[in-house]
Amino acid sequence: MRSHSALEKAVELIYKCLEHHKEAEMATFAAVAGHPGVDSYIAKARPFAQPILTHLRTVIHDAVPEVEETVKWSMPFFVYRGIILANIAGFKEHCSFGIWKENVQPLMKDGVEERGGGMGSFGKLTSMDDLPATKALKAVLVEAARKIEQGERTKNWERPVKKAKPEAEVPEALAAALKKNKTAARQFAALSPSCRREYCEWIAEAKREETREKRVATAVEWIGEGKSRNWKYQNC
């Protein structure tokens, strides 16, 4: 009886393991099934690209189970808590894979970088052999997700801050003319820096003295009326 009971327990354990494995497979499949647009994108990709894109898709979901799929700019994107985590793309002769805002240069395989830039973080991927180790990819993805989760990264991209241009140097001829016209001088001071710069550059670009004098006279007239250099075309 003991032998029979042990055998039943062993069989029961095997069934439980099989059920658990099946549930895990179904969970992975459900996660990767994702966005129908991504399914379609991969299905339409070139034969060499399909296994690469499918593998990357699976790795992303395994590393960050809460990631959501979408299609932006006609390519698959993976979003975590509203912020872009990664994207994949397939082209005629290569694939690309980008993990946003992460330095992945050390993970690039030898020879891939020599093929030229490419859109993604890992260069032009032409086969599964070009991909870094799955464990390393997952580690970078987990770290990228952590930064989003903890608020270290709150935007998809940062717009570069434009440096303010220095105040335009007022040509001597214009400065002298403004001194004689208080209204124009007051209006000139009230103009935006860009509008003042347009007048100054317009006058400074005059090659002939006669042309410069005409431009100064015109500028003082328009400035006195509160007009910008290009007032005929836009408001300043």
SEDO-773147 format. One line per field, with one value per residue (C-alpha): residue number from 1; x, y, z. Coordinates in nm, 3 decimals. Layout:
nr c(NUM;...)
east c(X;...)
north c(Y;...)
up c(Z;...)
This chain:
nr c(1;2;3;4;5;6;7;8;9;10;11;12;13;14;15;16;17;18;19;20;21;22;23;24;25;26;27;28;29;30;31;32;33;34;35;36;37;38;39;40;41;42;43;44;45;46;47;48;49;50;51;52;53;54;55;56;57;58;59;60;61;62;63;64;65;66;67;68;69;70;71;72;73;74;75;76;77;78;79;80;81;82;83;84;85;86;87;88;89;90;91;92;93;94;95;96;97;98;99;100;101;102;103;104;105;106;107;108;109;110;111;112;113;114;115;116;117;118;119;120;121;122;123;124;125;126;127;128;129;130;131;132;133;134;135;136;137;138;139;140;141;142;143;144;145;146;147;148;149;150;151;152;153;154;155;156;157;158;159;160;161;162;163;164;165;166;167;168;169;170;171;172;173;174;175;176;177;178;179;180;181;182;183;184;185;186;187;188;189;190;191;192;193;194;195;196;197;198;199;200;201;202;203;204;205;206;207;208;209;210;211;212;213;214;215;216;217;218;219;220;221;222;223;224;225;226;227;228;229;230;231;232;233;234;235;236)
east c(0.000;0.283;0.438;0.108;0.050;0.397;0.336;0.007;0.177;0.451;0.200;0.002;0.318;0.402;0.055;0.083;0.417;0.274;-0.025;0.201;0.420;0.113;-0.020;0.317;0.322;-0.032;0.056;0.358;0.155;-0.118;0.139;0.316;-0.008;-0.046;-0.135;-0.277;-0.083;0.242;0.130;0.064;0.392;0.598;0.395;0.468;0.837;1.101;1.168;1.510;1.355;1.063;1.257;1.460;1.153;0.962;1.252;1.294;0.922;0.929;1.236;1.072;0.757;0.956;1.166;0.879;0.549;0.343;0.466;0.201;0.232;0.136;0.226;0.384;0.529;0.432;0.661;0.606;0.664;0.658;0.525;0.561;0.341;0.284;0.653;0.825;1.047;1.163;1.087;1.164;1.165;1.238;1.386;1.490;1.826;1.837;1.637;1.669;1.605;1.605;1.591;1.516;1.750;1.987;2.353;2.379;2.705;2.892;2.638;2.683;2.828;3.160;3.114;2.766;2.886;3.101;2.785;2.697;2.453;2.107;1.808;1.819;2.052;2.219;2.313;2.196;2.082;2.084;2.054;1.991;2.367;2.388;2.173;2.332;2.274;1.911;2.006;2.193;1.904;1.657;1.879;1.890;1.513;1.447;1.673;1.499;1.161;1.287;1.385;1.034;0.872;1.073;1.026;1.384;1.250;0.914;0.920;0.972;1.228;1.360;1.343;1.680;1.679;1.737;2.010;1.901;2.081;2.279;2.128;2.190;2.457;2.282;2.455;2.591;2.372;2.055;2.157;2.221;1.884;1.697;1.853;1.687;1.347;1.228;0.911;1.105;1.363;1.089;0.920;1.252;1.318;0.972;1.027;1.118;1.490;1.428;1.255;1.536;1.786;1.603;1.631;1.996;2.099;1.902;2.089;2.428;2.400;2.380;2.697;2.654;2.625;2.327;2.146;2.224;2.085;1.762;1.721;1.782;1.519;1.270;1.350;1.298;0.965;0.840;0.976;0.802;0.477;0.543;0.605;0.846;1.095;0.865;0.537;0.389;0.408;0.374;0.309;0.592)
north c(0.000;0.236;0.179;0.242;0.560;0.690;0.629;0.820;1.111;1.113;1.114;1.389;1.596;1.549;1.664;1.970;2.056;2.016;2.235;2.500;2.493;2.520;2.816;2.989;2.934;3.069;3.372;3.444;3.398;3.631;3.894;3.875;3.859;4.228;4.482;4.350;4.618;4.470;4.122;4.252;4.443;4.134;3.913;4.152;4.186;4.016;3.649;3.722;3.991;3.797;3.580;3.881;4.097;3.812;3.736;4.099;4.132;3.831;3.955;4.292;4.131;3.886;4.165;4.409;4.217;4.537;4.688;4.783;4.763;5.029;5.144;5.487;5.622;5.288;5.090;4.878;5.063;4.937;5.177;5.152;5.370;5.610;5.648;5.485;5.203;5.051;5.008;4.760;4.792;4.584;4.715;4.563;4.436;4.490;4.532;4.789;4.776;5.076;5.097;5.460;5.674;5.387;5.346;5.006;5.062;4.800;4.534;4.574;4.270;4.300;4.386;4.535;4.887;4.881;4.849;5.211;5.388;5.246;5.383;5.176;5.145;4.822;4.906;4.723;4.375;4.124;3.795;3.649;3.627;4.006;4.026;4.067;3.799;3.778;3.814;4.137;4.277;4.201;4.370;4.693;4.683;4.631;4.925;5.145;5.051;5.123;5.477;5.536;5.379;5.587;5.913;5.949;5.965;6.133;6.228;6.048;6.305;6.640;6.932;7.107;7.438;7.715;7.953;8.314;8.513;8.812;9.156;9.289;9.554;9.871;10.023;10.372;10.523;10.380;10.477;10.835;10.852;10.718;10.984;11.244;11.076;11.012;10.835;10.594;10.541;10.457;10.218;10.056;9.983;9.826;9.589;9.226;9.138;8.946;9.244;9.476;9.228;9.218;9.596;9.602;9.321;9.472;9.799;9.639;9.429;9.738;9.757;10.108;10.421;10.538;10.210;10.229;10.581;10.479;10.179;10.386;10.638;10.363;10.182;10.494;10.558;10.203;10.182;10.508;10.346;10.042;9.816;9.529;9.493;9.244;9.401;9.345;8.971;8.912;9.072;9.098)
up c(0.000;0.084;-0.257;-0.432;-0.228;-0.310;-0.678;-0.667;-0.495;-0.755;-1.040;-0.870;-0.831;-1.198;-1.301;-1.079;-1.234;-1.583;-1.496;-1.349;-1.659;-1.882;-1.681;-1.709;-2.084;-2.118;-1.906;-2.123;-2.439;-2.309;-2.221;-2.555;-2.754;-2.673;-2.934;-3.264;-3.448;-3.317;-3.421;-3.771;-3.785;-3.702;-3.937;-4.225;-4.145;-4.358;-4.276;-4.121;-3.900;-3.757;-3.509;-3.394;-3.334;-3.170;-2.936;-2.836;-2.775;-2.544;-2.357;-2.293;-2.153;-1.942;-1.792;-1.735;-1.720;-1.676;-2.002;-2.256;-2.633;-2.882;-3.232;-3.282;-3.603;-3.764;-3.529;-3.216;-2.890;-2.532;-2.272;-1.895;-1.679;-1.966;-2.053;-2.351;-2.229;-2.559;-2.928;-3.203;-3.582;-3.887;-4.211;-4.542;-4.424;-4.048;-3.730;-3.456;-3.083;-2.857;-2.478;-2.407;-2.200;-2.116;-2.206;-2.373;-2.561;-2.352;-2.456;-2.831;-3.003;-3.185;-3.550;-3.515;-3.450;-3.765;-3.979;-3.912;-3.687;-3.724;-3.543;-3.224;-2.927;-3.043;-3.400;-3.711;-3.608;-3.895;-3.705;-3.360;-3.315;-3.307;-2.994;-2.650;-2.388;-2.279;-1.912;-1.982;-2.187;-1.911;-1.654;-1.857;-1.914;-1.542;-1.459;-1.717;-1.569;-1.217;-1.316;-1.451;-1.146;-0.900;-1.089;-1.207;-1.561;-1.616;-1.984;-2.313;-2.420;-2.307;-2.542;-2.560;-2.383;-2.632;-2.530;-2.536;-2.803;-2.680;-2.726;-3.075;-3.122;-3.239;-3.547;-3.484;-3.757;-3.603;-3.250;-3.363;-3.542;-3.238;-3.017;-3.235;-3.218;-2.861;-2.973;-3.192;-2.918;-2.667;-2.913;-2.999;-2.631;-2.605;-2.895;-2.825;-2.847;-3.170;-3.332;-3.231;-3.372;-3.707;-3.744;-3.636;-3.869;-4.160;-4.126;-4.055;-4.371;-4.596;-4.804;-4.938;-4.728;-4.933;-4.870;-4.499;-4.469;-4.644;-4.417;-4.106;-4.213;-4.289;-3.964;-3.751;-3.923;-3.870;-3.516;-3.428;-3.541;-3.325;-3.624;-3.653;-3.937;-4.112;-4.005;-4.349;-4.302;-3.931;-3.598;-3.353)
